[in-house]
Amino acid sequence: MIFSRLLRSCCLFILFLSASQIQAADKTKDRLYDAGVPETGFLTLETDNYTVPLDAASGWTIEKMFYKGQEFGLNNGHYGTVLRPKGEQWWGTGHKEGGREVVHKVQLIVDGKQVPITKTGETINGQRIEFIKDSTIWKFKVRAEITITNSEIFERTRMEALEDCELDLLYYFMHCFPPTSTKWMAQLPDGTIESGPLSHSKKMAVSKNPSWVAQLNPEQQLSSLCYTPRVIAGNQSASMIWDLDRYHKYYLRHNNGQAFKKGETLDFTVIVKAVPEETGDWKATRQAAEELKKQFPAEK
């Protein structure tokens, strides 16, 4: 009798252990990201002036942006990098049509100290917060860096082709600015200033290669300034604002159809800055742009 009970207990334990191992294997099989990288939830990075939640499910990209409590970057579209291989569908960030961005590693450096990322649902405070992500988007190895300080949001993305490939389209950076912005201003590399209205035209505004672009939001009395130390250049590259009624989405397009050889690399930066007390004469914005140029000199 006692032996039978022990035998039955052993059998039940073995069955339980086997079921647990199968369940663990199934969970590992269902993972998209590498082990140890959270796949869902938000991690919020916060300095004195800026608050930026990162969305794990969307490839650990920016979810929205706040300046002193004002939401100047919306969460009704994707940030980060997306691409469309020739003849295929979209890859990257939250896109699932072609394939997802696979995140391999995430790192956080707060005021010079490494901080492990083991879970989401937390707010990280500091004066200088550096977030580094290593991932793969289709046939490209990607390293994306986001550095938040009290004065700006710095974004740098490096890409390397893992094999010969061809794209229909690559949007290097994207930002969802509010539809309450009413006009834009841009400066070309030769110093020429251009401007135009934002009126929910359902068209693309700007569509050139400026060194910086800004959108004026009278409701918030600020402008959203985006400066590229090295102007993004590729086949039919352009800076564009999609002038819709749900957002004025700012795209930095690297190419509209381009082939890459294995090992070929891309490396670009954009600095985003909310400029307060912009009255509409662009004085504050132009001054902020000149300050960014001094801080981050133009590159070739």
Residue pairs with C-beta under 8 A, 6 or more apart in sequence:
28 35
31 39
32 39
32 100
32 102
32 103
33 39
33 102
33 103
33 104
34 102
34 103
34 104
34 105
36 118
37 56
37 60
37 103
37 104
37 105
37 106
37 117
38 56
38 117
38 118
38 119
38 120
39 56
39 57
40 56
40 57
40 120
41 56
41 57
41 119
41 120
41 121
42 53
42 54
42 55
42 56
42 63
42 120
42 121
43 53
43 54
43 56
43 117
43 120
43 121
43 122
43 124
44 51
44 52
44 53
44 54
44 122
44 123
44 124
45 51
45 52
45 53
45 54
45 123
45 124
45 126
45 129
45 131
45 146
45 148
46 52
46 123
46 124
46 125
46 126
46 129
46 148
47 125
47 126
47 127
47 128
47 129
47 148
47 149
47 150
48 127
48 150
49 67
49 68
49 150
49 151
49 274
50 65
50 66
50 67
50 148
50 149
50 150
50 152
50 153
50 274
51 65
51 66
51 69
52 62
52 63
52 64
52 65
52 66
52 146
52 148
52 153
53 62
53 63
53 64
54 60
54 61
54 62
54 63
54 131
54 146
55 61
55 62
55 63
55 94
56 120
57 94
58 78
58 79
58 80
58 93
58 94
59 80
59 92
59 93
59 94
59 100
59 101
59 103
59 133
59 135
60 103
60 106
60 131
60 133
60 135
61 78
61 79
61 80
61 93
61 94
61 144
62 73
62 79
62 80
62 146
62 175
63 75
63 79
64 71
64 73
64 74
64 75
64 176
65 71
65 72
65 73
65 153
65 175
65 272
65 274
66 72
66 73
67 222
67 274
67 276
68 276
70 220
70 222
70 274
71 178
72 177
72 178
72 217
72 220
72 222
72 224
72 274
73 79
73 175
73 176
73 177
73 224
73 272
74 176
74 177
74 178
74 247
75 176
76 176
76 246
76 247
77 174
77 176
77 247
77 249
78 92
78 93
78 94
78 95
78 174
78 176
79 93
79 173
79 174
79 175
79 176
80 92
80 93
80 101
80 144
80 173
80 174
81 92
81 93
81 101
81 137
81 142
81 144
81 157
81 159
81 170
81 171
81 172
81 173
81 174
82 90
82 91
82 92
82 93
82 95
82 137
82 170
82 171
82 174
83 90
83 91
83 92
83 137
83 138
83 140
83 167
83 169
83 170
83 171
84 90
84 91
84 98
84 167
84 168
84 169
84 170
85 91
85 98
85 138
85 139
85 165
85 166
85 167
85 168
86 166
86 167
86 168
86 257
87 168
88 98
88 168
89 95
89 97
89 98
90 97
90 98
91 98
91 99
91 100
91 101
91 137
91 138
92 100
92 101
92 137
92 138
93 101
98 138
99 138
101 135
101 136
101 137
101 142
102 135
102 136
102 137
103 133
103 134
103 135
104 134
104 135
104 136
105 133
105 134
106 117
106 131
106 132
106 133
106 134
107 114
107 117
107 130
107 131
107 132
107 133
108 114
108 115
108 116
108 117
108 124
108 129
108 130
108 131
108 132
109 115
109 129
109 130
109 132
110 124
110 125
110 126
110 128
110 129
110 130
111 126
111 127
111 128
111 129
112 128
115 124
127 149
127 150
128 147
128 148
128 149
129 147
129 148
129 149
130 145
130 146
130 147
131 145
131 146
131 147
131 148
132 143
132 144
132 145
133 142
133 143
133 144
133 145
134 141
134 142
134 143
135 142
135 144
136 142
136 162
137 159
138 165
139 161
139 162
139 163
139 165
140 159
140 160
140 161
140 162
140 165
141 159
141 160
141 162
142 157
142 158
142 159
143 157
143 158
144 155
144 156
144 157
144 158
145 154
145 155
145 156
145 157
146 153
146 154
146 155
147 153
147 154
147 155
148 154
151 273
152 271
152 272
152 273
152 292
153 271
153 272
153 273
154 269
154 271
155 173
155 269
155 270
155 271
155 272
156 267
156 268
156 269
157 172
157 173
157 266
157 267
157 268
157 269
158 265
158 266
158 267
159 265
159 266
159 267
160 263
160 264
160 265
160 266
161 260
161 261
161 262
161 263
161 264
161 265
162 262
163 262
164 259
164 260
164 261
164 262
165 259
165 260
166 257
166 258
166 259
166 260
167 255
167 257
167 258
167 259
167 260
168 256
168 257
169 253
169 255
169 256
169 257
170 234
170 253
170 254
170 255
170 258
171 251
171 252
171 253
171 254
172 232
172 252
172 253
172 254
172 266
172 268
173 251
173 252
173 268
173 270
174 249
174 250
174 251
174 252
175 224
175 226
175 249
175 250
175 272
176 247
176 249
177 215
177 217
177 224
177 241
177 247
177 248
177 249
177 250
178 217
178 219
178 220
178 247
178 248
179 200
179 244
179 245
179 246
179 247
179 248
180 217
180 218
180 219
180 220
181 198
181 215
181 216
181 217
181 224
181 248
182 197
182 198
182 199
182 216
182 217
182 218
183 195
183 196
183 197
183 198
183 215
183 216
183 280
184 195
184 196
184 197
184 198
184 205
184 206
184 213
184 214
184 215
184 216
184 241
185 193
185 194
185 195
185 213
185 214
185 216
185 282
185 285
185 286
186 193
186 194
186 195
186 206
186 208
186 210
186 212
186 213
186 214
186 239
187 193
187 194
187 210
187 211
187 212
187 289
188 194
188 208
188 209
188 210
188 211
189 209
189 210
189 211
189 231
189 298
194 206
194 208
194 210
195 282
196 205
196 206
198 205
198 215
198 241
198 243
198 248
199 243
200 243
200 244
200 245
201 243
202 243
202 244
203 243
204 240
204 241
204 242
204 243
205 240
205 241
205 243
206 213
206 238
206 239
206 240
206 241
207 238
207 239
207 240
208 238
208 239
209 231
209 232
209 233
209 237
209 238
209 239
210 231
210 239
211 227
211 228
211 231
211 293
211 298
212 225
212 226
212 227
212 228
212 289
212 292
213 225
213 226
213 239
213 241
213 250
214 223
214 224
214 225
214 226
214 275
214 282
214 285
214 289
215 223
215 224
215 241
215 248
215 250
216 223
216 278
216 280
216 282
216 285
217 223
217 224
218 280
221 276
221 277
221 278
221 279
222 274
222 275
222 276
222 277
222 278
223 274
223 275
223 278
223 282
223 284
223 285
224 250
224 272
224 273
224 274
224 275
225 272
225 273
225 274
225 275
225 285
225 288
225 289
225 292
226 239
226 250
226 252
226 270
226 271
226 272
226 273
227 270
227 271
227 273
227 289
227 292
227 293
227 296
228 239
228 252
228 268
228 269
228 270
228 271
229 269
229 271
229 296
229 297
229 298
229 299
230 268
230 269
230 298
230 299
230 300
232 239
232 252
232 253
232 254
232 268
233 254
234 253
234 254
234 255
234 258
234 266
235 255
235 256
235 257
235 258
236 253
236 255
236 256
236 257
237 253
237 254
237 255
237 256
238 251
238 253
239 250
239 251
239 252
239 253
240 250
240 251
240 253
241 248
241 249
241 250
241 251
242 248
242 249
242 250
242 251
252 268
252 270
254 266
254 268
269 296
271 292
271 296
273 288
273 292
275 284
275 285
275 288
276 284
277 284
278 284
278 285
